[in-house]
């Protein structure tokens, strides 16, 4: 299926605007696709697939009959039967008829001020008779999502002016919890038909288009008129608006939007009847609850709160395939393009330097070295050729270098494949937890490449005890991450947050690590050791050459720190958006930009390492192995410094535990970035050194 799909997509053809028309063949009672024009510009394959999916699902037909239709063969399109797996991997759309029940699910309470998610029912909200946890994937659990059923039930296309959810009397603990969550600006999250609830907001630039804020505030603080005492008020009335798109052919509707307007209302009633509550401020004839004299609901111990809601349905022109566009509206695409251009300038600058070294300096050096005839002339020469007898001498702690290089290959493979899946649309925000799940699973399966690359390097260094080295590759990086993660999880557990990883999930992670990742590292290591050792292009002297005194600008610390600036400069603008999506609860979906920046990062790390490695060898310093790794890897140091700057300028975190969580996770991210960029720099320098020393004649 996938090969056929790629073959079809990659054809260099222009595709027209596709529309559906009734099929003349009576045996196939379904719309088919026709081309409306031949001169429209090329369209993206993903849009085509989404429209095909939408049309296929309009009316179920016999897939075998539709597959036989000559249209599919003539247009070289994929027959619908090939979409079965794609539909399961992507998402499913449901058609609802008038009166069909719609069930709202509740998700976690989230706050950008504390970064500690809580279960929705941690607060004294209306609870159903039995709380059911929805099936969650690994990524959702790691993100702290807890999706459960709720008392909010709608009927499709049937407005409900005002409906009572429940009646709650606040005790001391409930009052304390509500006030704490209002202080910390917590937002409640709900889901309907896989769409998160959102509050509509006008854009800051004054344009007509609107943006969405995810979730609604638990409450707010304010004071009564004429009083300076600050009180806490709760949003106890929710005005839902469900947007739907009607299909003209099937006359069914699909949900394309889920909005809410939270309000605080002090409901009035004479006597509470649990079976048939009658409110003076909320009944089936109430259409406009919010008047000028409406009193808000205060949060205070002993007070009784009535939770209510109303529902309205509004037809929308938005198609089901495009319903996430409003949630993902990008307000700052110009900044992303500026980031790309800025990074490209750095790459061009470095590429010019590398080209100059390779084409002029190196070519001249190699020509001169190859023309030398006498030993006396060779001794008079200075430069990188003089260290040919030591340049391939194994470095100190060569085993540790092998471990880090192997781990870097594992992270590189995980990052690359994850971004490829994201570009294909499989890890869109509509697939909650999909990105995190993919990263964990890909990390596990990339263990085979970690074992292979570390063992190949270890064998080249003529190292022994390959099993010990393989164990270090399998356990060192994940072990350090687990220790930090375990401490952070303990802090989250102490705060009673839903972000704490349950024992079952922790056990599953251990099974993935010990049951799949570790064996795959050993398999890769075994395959690597079965290969013949990589031979050096020149022989290594038995007695190491003395390294001359280096100028201050070529000393390790200075050159390593300088080398990390440009790789970080190539990615720091995009880094801002990534940190915003992680810590400010926004969707990150612009994987096209991210993939370009990732490619630029690879090129930048490789080129800056090659340039500084050449200068180092020209200074007759042959200790390049670790220097190459640390030069590119030092960009992680600047990443962590930037995270400190971001913490104090963009975040409003005040709690100690929340600050420790932030810096704990940023240490993990920076450490992984160090291993990734260091490995890229090491392999670039490794290729460069082998290339230049295999090009000269050595007596």
Secondary structure, DSSP 8 states (H G I E B T S, - for coil): -HHHHHHHHTS------EEEEE-S-TT--SEEEEES-SSS----HHHHHHHHHHHHTTS---HHHHHTSHHHHHTT---GGGHHHHHHHS-----B-TT-EEEEEEEEEE-TTT---B-GGGS-----SS--B----HHHHHHT---EEEEEEEETTB-EEEEEEEEEE--HHHHHHHHHHHHTT-EEEEEETTEE-EEEEE-TT--S-EEEEESEESEEEE--TT----EEEE--EEEEEEEEEE-TTT--EEEEEEEEEEE------SS--SSS---SS--TT------TT----B--TT-EEEEEEEEEEEE-S--GGGTTTTTT--S-HHHHHHHHHHHHHHHHHHHHHHHHIIIIIHHHHHHHHHH--SHHHHHH--SGGGGTTTTTS--TTHHHHHHHHHHHHHHHHHHHHHHHHHHTTTT-TTSTTHHHHHHHHHHHHTHHHHHHHHHHHHHHTT---HHHHHHHHHHHHHHHHHHHHHHHHHHHHHTT-TTS--HHHHHHHHHHIIIIIHHHHHHHHHHHHHS-----SS---SS--------GGGSHHHHHHHHHHHHHHHHHHHHHHHHHHHHS------HHHHHHHHHHHHHHHHHHHHHHHHHHHHTT----HHHHHHHHHTHHHHHHHHHHHHHHHH----SHHHHHHHHHHHHHHHHHHHHHHHHHHHHHHHHHHHHHHTSS---
